[in-house]
Amino acid sequence: MTKNITNGMRQSILFTKTRKEAPADEVSKNAEFLVRGGFVHKEMAGVYSYLPLGLRVLKKIENIIREEMDKAGGQEVLLSSFQPKENWEKTGRWESMDDLYKVSDSSGRVVALGPTHEEIIVPILKNYISSHKDFLAEKPLAIYQIQNKFRMELRAKSGMLRGREFIMKDMYSFHTSKEDFENFYEKMKDVYKTIFKRVGIGHLTYLTFASGGTFSKYSHEFQTISSAGEDTIYVDEASGNALNKEVLTDEVLGQLGLAKEKLVEQKAIEVGNIFDLKTKYSKPFDLSFTDAKGEKHVVLMGCYGIGLSRLMGTVVEVLSDDKGIIWPESIAPFAVHLLVLGEDEAVLKEADKIYESLQKSGVEVLFDDRLGMSPGEKFADSDLLGIPMRAVVSPRSIKEGGIEIKKRNEEKGKVVSLDELQKICLKKSIN
């Protein structure tokens, strides 16, 4: 299901346009820049459509997550968004989950519009699990999907950070013993750290000790430091450990060997979480197995979530400046933003040649070939879009023997040849 991403696009045929002003009702930085840059279109509070540039970013995030889930032994599925009411009644969540969308049709049948998928995946697994032989010792039984979710969020705000419709990766693991679960759970901590590092926010993201809520006594969140965050966490910078505000107790501090006076209070955005579900969902559906002695046991479960749309918004919140977005190279819509300045025929011809050469060499390039725009307008758009490398073809650059390049987060650029630009870009893609 990996989406192929084309190498090049001409900005003159891109149907979206940048905007100088953000929508009046958008106060968050992530929504402002994503809407102004034409990455997303706001349909209503907490609901966004993804436009060409935004979809490219989303697919790159998706592909990173998919690669890491597959490496961890996950098997990908795509589960139904419509979920039977009866399943939710079995777990008790039909009445207890206050943000559950309940949808009825003209016949009077009512279904849940999926906010999560324990009520779907567990009944499916009942068709395939009955014995310890259905579990492989050398490989975990872990099933994941990347899919739209729906929650009746009455406080939809903060742009992509809190939505009614959002895209999420949810994985569910199934185990015959506590030891097997704990081994996989610890492995997933490292997998998540790798994902956040790959999307460019690993240095700002902490594994955070949290209350387990209805699932278990404790769980873990992955929190990214940001002034836009709604959560308060306490960070021990020496050890890299963090605690959620709800679990800041002497008991927990003692268990983790942390000193309260050394903790630093921070605002943060939750970008992922992992839970020990124990038998909370397997028991209502009698998801069980028989061991080698013929004795019956309820399957143990864990779940592991990452919100892709929230992750995209978080990257914009923490990696941007007053001019616009600064995309990490790993998830940027393109590697190079090629700008042609002026309308001199020789310069336009040279820019076209460079665009074609970059594409052929495998470099992803957005070519700003639009006519009738001043250099200042093109530079402002380039800063807003946040593509990692800006490459300018102009009468001056040609006179100096090449292309003027500048990283998005640098103040000054330099002139290089086409061969040098290709080598720089291809080296970065390999790394």
KADALIN-V640486 format. One line per field, one symbol per residue. phi: phi as a letter, one per 30 degrees, with the letter a starting at -180 (. if undefined). burial: + if it has 24 or more other C-alpha atoms within 12 Angstrom, else -. Layout:
# KADALIN-V640486
phi = ???
burial = ???
This chain:
# KADALIN-V640486
phi = .dddcddbadddcdddbdbdcdeecccddddedddddidbbdcaeibbcccedddddedddeddddedddddjdcdbbcdddbdeddddddicdcdddcddccccddjdcbccecabddcddeddedbcabdddccddbdcbbbbbadbbbdddceahiddbbdbacbcbcbcbbcbdddddddedddedddeddddddjbedcccdcdbddiddadbbbccccdadddcccbbccddcidbbdedcdbdddeddciccedcdcdbdacdcaabbcdhcecddechdbbcddcidcbdddbbbbcbddddddddedecbabdcldbddedbddbdbcccccibdedddddddddedddeddjddbccdcdcibdeddddddddddidebcbccbedddddjlbdcadeccdccacbddddddddddddddd
burial = ----+-+++++-----++---+---+-+++++++++++++++--++++++++++++++++++++++++++-++++++-+++++++-++-++-++----++++--------+++++++++++++-++--++++-++----+++++++++++++---++++++++++++++++++++++--+++-++--++-++++++++++++-+++++++++-----+++++++++-+++++++++---++++++-++----+----++---+--++++++++++++++++++++++++-------++++++++++++++++++++++++--++++++++++++++++++++----++-+++-+++-++--+++++++++-------++++++++++++++++++-++---++++++++-----++-+--++-++------
